[in-house]
Amino acid sequence: MSPGTDRSPVVPALRSARAVVFDTDGVLTDSARVHAAAWKDAFDAHLEALPPGAANAPARRPFDAAEEYRRYVDGRSRRDGAEAFLAARGLPAGPAAVEAVAADKERRFTERLRARPVDAYPGSVRLLRALRGAGVPMAAASASRHARELLEGAGLLDLFDAVVDGVESARLGLPGKPDPALFLEAARRLGVPAGECALVEDALAGVEAGRRGRFGLVVGVDRSPNAGPGAGTGAADALRRHGADLVVRDLAELLAVREGQPS
C-alpha cells in the first residue's frame, strides 16, 4: 500500500505527507516524565547548594517539573536546557555550572532507566505500525543521547528508516532546537523535502523548530494531565502558538476511524 492513497489508514492530514518525522520522548515513549523527574532532582540539588548571597529567595524556589520543564528544557540538549533554566532564574550559567547540572541530570536519568524500563505509548505503536503498513517512510529524531536505546527497549527501533539521536547530532555539530537542523537532517535521510514531511512533537522548542524548518505539517502532542477533548489546555494553546498546525492528546487520534467503528 503506497502513501497518499484513499486506502491509507491515516487521517487526511497525514495522507498528504510523503514521510513522517517523530520526536521520541513524550511522543513515542513515556520517557518525558523520567527526564522531568531527573531534571527536578538535579536542579533542586543545585539550588540547595548555592552559597549564601548567590541568589535571592525566589530564585532558589524548587524547579517546577511541569511548567518550567516544558518552558526551558523539554526537547533541548542537556546543556542547552540547563543553561536556559539557570539564566531564567538569574543564576550563574557559565560553562562550569551548566556542565555540573547537565552531568548530574544525566546520572540521575540513567539510574532511573536502569531501575525501570520505559514503555511505549500504545496509541503511538498503533500509528507507527499503520504507517509502516502503508509504506510511509519514518524517522525518529531526538536531542537525547538515549533515544536509540529507548526505542530499542520499547521494540520500536526496527520500524524506522532513519534515527537521528543526540549522539548523531553532536557528531554532526547540529544546533539544538528550536533550530530545525535535527529534523531537517532526519528528513534528508528519508530523501523527502521537509515541506512534504509531517513532524510530530510534544515540546514547544520542537514545534517551533518544525515551523522554522517549513515542515508541511506540524503535529503537537499534549499529554498534560488536564488535556480533554480537543486538547483545549494551556499546553495545547502554547503548542499552537509555537507552530503546531494541530494538537492531539494521543497519536491514536491520527488514525482514521473506519465506518461503524469507534475511535
Buried (B, 14 or more C-beta within 10 A) or exposed (E): EEBEEEEBBBBEBBBEBBBBBBBBBBBBBBBBBBBBBBBBBBBBBBBEEBEEEEBEEEBBEEBBBEEBBBBBBBBBBBBBBBBBBBEEBEBEBEEEBBBBBBBBBBEBBEEBBEEEEBBBBEBBBBBBEBBBEBEBBBBBBBBBBBBBBBBEBBEBBEBBBBBBBBBBBEEEEBEBBBBBBBBBBBBBBBEBBBEBBBBBBBBBBBBBBBBBBEBBBBBBBBBBEEBEEEBEBEBBBBBBEBBBBBBBBBBBBBBBEEEEEEE
